[in-house]
Amino acid sequence: MYIDDFATNLEKIQRSVLNSEFSKHLQTYNFDTQTLSEMLVSILQEVMKTAITLKEIELKERDLALNEEKIRQELEIASSASKVNNSINLAECVKGIIQAESMLKSVNDNALINKANCYVGLLNVVGNAEQTAAIANHITKVLSAIDAISVKDLRPYETLALSLKDEMSQQIADNNEVKQVSIYCPKLTLLPKERVRILGISTFSNNEVKFVVGNTEIMARTYDFYSDIEGSFEVKFAAKNHFNVWIEDKIIIEVRAN
């Protein structure tokens, strides 16, 4: 506890008590010295307790603010990490689809190339042979072996690859729609004069942020909402992205007596 703050609170409370109507009326009664002293000591004790309580409340509010900031930062880190992990996983999936399409294209191409090379090789052998009759029996076997190099119908696999590609395109679109800015508010319905602390969460690290309530802008990551009148209030939280464009999220807070 800071002694200066305690002394300040104590002095304010003492001054308030001494200047109160109660102290003024107290002086109009004929108390003996002992009774008056006892009353003043009792009042002083209560004043000191009140000063200590005020300081304890202040310290608790500071701890609460620190915890709220810690929670806000943890939420931002978790949100950013989730987006990064999604992007990494999507990149791996896209890489796999590209490899699959490449393999599908190359399977039949390689088969046709191997067939062509075999025919060329056979023609070279026949063309250079001095005794064609001697290799005639082998030619039939070689042609059968070449014909065995088959070009398969890969359309079922192509359909599967296209389906995966379409699904991945949707996943990429969904990932781009992941909230980059959001608001956390523990209560959306309040009584008049009731306060609530709102946290702004952004995946844009230390970029500029603000709350917007009506025509008022508050450059902060937390905002204490308060209203002594009933009604619906729109609260926006906005953050600048990496292109210096404001991205925002909003909530509606209802303030009503019943």
Secondary structure as a PSIPRED ss2 file (coil, helix, strand):
# PSIPRED VFORMAT (PSIPRED V4.0)

   1 M C   1.000  0.000  0.000
   2 Y C   1.000  0.000  0.000
   3 I H   0.000  1.000  0.000
   4 D H   0.000  1.000  0.000
   5 D H   0.000  1.000  0.000
   6 F H   0.000  1.000  0.000
   7 A H   0.000  1.000  0.000
   8 T H   0.000  1.000  0.000
   9 N H   0.000  1.000  0.000
  10 L H   0.000  1.000  0.000
  11 E H   0.000  1.000  0.000
  12 K H   0.000  1.000  0.000
  13 I H   0.000  1.000  0.000
  14 Q H   0.000  1.000  0.000
  15 R H   0.000  1.000  0.000
  16 S H   0.000  1.000  0.000
  17 V H   0.000  1.000  0.000
  18 L H   0.000  1.000  0.000
  19 N C   1.000  0.000  0.000
  20 S C   1.000  0.000  0.000
  21 E H   0.000  1.000  0.000
  22 F H   0.000  1.000  0.000
  23 S H   0.000  1.000  0.000
  24 K H   0.000  1.000  0.000
  25 H H   0.000  1.000  0.000
  26 L H   0.000  1.000  0.000
  27 Q C   1.000  0.000  0.000
  28 T C   1.000  0.000  0.000
  29 Y C   1.000  0.000  0.000
  30 N C   1.000  0.000  0.000
  31 F C   1.000  0.000  0.000
  32 D C   1.000  0.000  0.000
  33 T H   0.000  1.000  0.000
  34 Q H   0.000  1.000  0.000
  35 T H   0.000  1.000  0.000
  36 L H   0.000  1.000  0.000
  37 S H   0.000  1.000  0.000
  38 E H   0.000  1.000  0.000
  39 M H   0.000  1.000  0.000
  40 L H   0.000  1.000  0.000
  41 V H   0.000  1.000  0.000
  42 S H   0.000  1.000  0.000
  43 I H   0.000  1.000  0.000
  44 L H   0.000  1.000  0.000
  45 Q H   0.000  1.000  0.000
  46 E H   0.000  1.000  0.000
  47 V H   0.000  1.000  0.000
  48 M H   0.000  1.000  0.000
  49 K H   0.000  1.000  0.000
  50 T H   0.000  1.000  0.000
  51 A H   0.000  1.000  0.000
  52 I H   0.000  1.000  0.000
  53 T H   0.000  1.000  0.000
  54 L H   0.000  1.000  0.000
  55 K H   0.000  1.000  0.000
  56 E H   0.000  1.000  0.000
  57 I H   0.000  1.000  0.000
  58 E H   0.000  1.000  0.000
  59 L H   0.000  1.000  0.000
  60 K H   0.000  1.000  0.000
  61 E H   0.000  1.000  0.000
  62 R H   0.000  1.000  0.000
  63 D H   0.000  1.000  0.000
  64 L H   0.000  1.000  0.000
  65 A H   0.000  1.000  0.000
  66 L H   0.000  1.000  0.000
  67 N H   0.000  1.000  0.000
  68 E H   0.000  1.000  0.000
  69 E H   0.000  1.000  0.000
  70 K H   0.000  1.000  0.000
  71 I H   0.000  1.000  0.000
  72 R H   0.000  1.000  0.000
  73 Q H   0.000  1.000  0.000
  74 E H   0.000  1.000  0.000
  75 L H   0.000  1.000  0.000
  76 E H   0.000  1.000  0.000
  77 I H   0.000  1.000  0.000
  78 A H   0.000  1.000  0.000
  79 S H   0.000  1.000  0.000
  80 S H   0.000  1.000  0.000
  81 A H   0.000  1.000  0.000
  82 S H   0.000  1.000  0.000
  83 K H   0.000  1.000  0.000
  84 V H   0.000  1.000  0.000
  85 N H   0.000  1.000  0.000
  86 N H   0.000  1.000  0.000
  87 S H   0.000  1.000  0.000
  88 I H   0.000  1.000  0.000
  89 N H   0.000  1.000  0.000
  90 L H   0.000  1.000  0.000
  91 A H   0.000  1.000  0.000
  92 E H   0.000  1.000  0.000
  93 C H   0.000  1.000  0.000
  94 V H   0.000  1.000  0.000
  95 K H   0.000  1.000  0.000
  96 G H   0.000  1.000  0.000
  97 I H   0.000  1.000  0.000
  98 I H   0.000  1.000  0.000
  99 Q H   0.000  1.000  0.000
 100 A H   0.000  1.000  0.000
 101 E H   0.000  1.000  0.000
 102 S H   0.000  1.000  0.000
 103 M H   0.000  1.000  0.000
 104 L H   0.000  1.000  0.000
 105 K H   0.000  1.000  0.000
 106 S H   0.000  1.000  0.000
 107 V H   0.000  1.000  0.000
 108 N H   0.000  1.000  0.000
 109 D H   0.000  1.000  0.000
 110 N H   0.000  1.000  0.000
 111 A H   0.000  1.000  0.000
 112 L H   0.000  1.000  0.000
 113 I H   0.000  1.000  0.000
 114 N H   0.000  1.000  0.000
 115 K H   0.000  1.000  0.000
 116 A H   0.000  1.000  0.000
 117 N H   0.000  1.000  0.000
 118 C H   0.000  1.000  0.000
 119 Y H   0.000  1.000  0.000
 120 V H   0.000  1.000  0.000
 121 G H   0.000  1.000  0.000
 122 L H   0.000  1.000  0.000
 123 L H   0.000  1.000  0.000
 124 N H   0.000  1.000  0.000
 125 V H   0.000  1.000  0.000
 126 V H   0.000  1.000  0.000
 127 G H   0.000  1.000  0.000
 128 N H   0.000  1.000  0.000
 129 A C   1.000  0.000  0.000
 130 E C   1.000  0.000  0.000
 131 Q C   1.000  0.000  0.000
 132 T H   0.000  1.000  0.000
 133 A H   0.000  1.000  0.000
 134 A H   0.000  1.000  0.000
 135 I H   0.000  1.000  0.000
 136 A H   0.000  1.000  0.000
 137 N H   0.000  1.000  0.000
 138 H H   0.000  1.000  0.000
 139 I H   0.000  1.000  0.000
 140 T H   0.000  1.000  0.000
 141 K H   0.000  1.000  0.000
 142 V H   0.000  1.000  0.000
 143 L H   0.000  1.000  0.000
 144 S H   0.000  1.000  0.000
 145 A H   0.000  1.000  0.000
 146 I H   0.000  1.000  0.000
 147 D H   0.000  1.000  0.000
 148 A C   1.000  0.000  0.000
 149 I C   1.000  0.000  0.000
 150 S C   1.000  0.000  0.000
 151 V C   1.000  0.000  0.000
 152 K C   1.000  0.000  0.000
 153 D C   1.000  0.000  0.000
 154 L C   1.000  0.000  0.000
 155 R H   0.000  1.000  0.000
 156 P H   0.000  1.000  0.000
 157 Y H   0.000  1.000  0.000
 158 E H   0.000  1.000  0.000
 159 T H   0.000  1.000  0.000
 160 L H   0.000  1.000  0.000
 161 A H   0.000  1.000  0.000
 162 L H   0.000  1.000  0.000
 163 S H   0.000  1.000  0.000
 164 L H   0.000  1.000  0.000
 165 K H   0.000  1.000  0.000
 166 D H   0.000  1.000  0.000
 167 E H   0.000  1.000  0.000
 168 M H   0.000  1.000  0.000
 169 S H   0.000  1.000  0.000
 170 Q H   0.000  1.000  0.000
 171 Q H   0.000  1.000  0.000
 172 I H   0.000  1.000  0.000
 173 A H   0.000  1.000  0.000
 174 D H   0.000  1.000  0.000
 175 N H   0.000  1.000  0.000
 176 N H   0.000  1.000  0.000
 177 E C   1.000  0.000  0.000
 178 V C   1.000  0.000  0.000
 179 K C   1.000  0.000  0.000
 180 Q C   1.000  0.000  0.000
 181 V E   0.000  0.000  1.000
 182 S E   0.000  0.000  1.000
 183 I E   0.000  0.000  1.000
 184 Y E   0.000  0.000  1.000
 185 C C   1.000  0.000  0.000
 186 P C   1.000  0.000  0.000
 187 K C   1.000  0.000  0.000
 188 L C   1.000  0.000  0.000
 189 T E   0.000  0.000  1.000
 190 L E   0.000  0.000  1.000
 191 L C   1.000  0.000  0.000
 192 P C   1.000  0.000  0.000
 193 K C   1.000  0.000  0.000
 194 E C   1.000  0.000  0.000
 195 R C   1.000  0.000  0.000
 196 V E   0.000  0.000  1.000
 197 R E   0.000  0.000  1.000
 198 I E   0.000  0.000  1.000
 199 L E   0.000  0.000  1.000
 200 G E   0.000  0.000  1.000
 201 I E   0.000  0.000  1.000
 202 S E   0.000  0.000  1.000
 203 T C   1.000  0.000  0.000
 204 F C   1.000  0.000  0.000
 205 S C   1.000  0.000  0.000
 206 N C   1.000  0.000  0.000
 207 N C   1.000  0.000  0.000
 208 E C   1.000  0.000  0.000
 209 V E   0.000  0.000  1.000
 210 K E   0.000  0.000  1.000
 211 F E   0.000  0.000  1.000
 212 V E   0.000  0.000  1.000
 213 V E   0.000  0.000  1.000
 214 G C   1.000  0.000  0.000
 215 N C   1.000  0.000  0.000
 216 T E   0.000  0.000  1.000
 217 E E   0.000  0.000  1.000
 218 I E   0.000  0.000  1.000
 219 M C   1.000  0.000  0.000
 220 A C   1.000  0.000  0.000
 221 R C   1.000  0.000  0.000
 222 T E   0.000  0.000  1.000
 223 Y E   0.000  0.000  1.000
 224 D E   0.000  0.000  1.000
 225 F E   0.000  0.000  1.000
 226 Y C   1.000  0.000  0.000
 227 S C   1.000  0.000  0.000
 228 D C   1.000  0.000  0.000
 229 I C   1.000  0.000  0.000
 230 E C   1.000  0.000  0.000
 231 G E   0.000  0.000  1.000
 232 S E   0.000  0.000  1.000
 233 F E   0.000  0.000  1.000
 234 E E   0.000  0.000  1.000
 235 V E   0.000  0.000  1.000
 236 K E   0.000  0.000  1.000
 237 F E   0.000  0.000  1.000
 238 A E   0.000  0.000  1.000
 239 A E   0.000  0.000  1.000
 240 K E   0.000  0.000  1.000
 241 N C   1.000  0.000  0.000
 242 H C   1.000  0.000  0.000
 243 F C   1.000  0.000  0.000
 244 N C   1.000  0.000  0.000
 245 V C   1.000  0.000  0.000
 246 W E   0.000  0.000  1.000
 247 I E   0.000  0.000  1.000
 248 E E   0.000  0.000  1.000
 249 D E   0.000  0.000  1.000
 250 K E   0.000  0.000  1.000
 251 I E   0.000  0.000  1.000
 252 I E   0.000  0.000  1.000
 253 I E   0.000  0.000  1.000
 254 E E   0.000  0.000  1.000
 255 V E   0.000  0.000  1.000
 256 R C   1.000  0.000  0.000
 257 A C   1.000  0.000  0.000
 258 N C   1.000  0.000  0.000
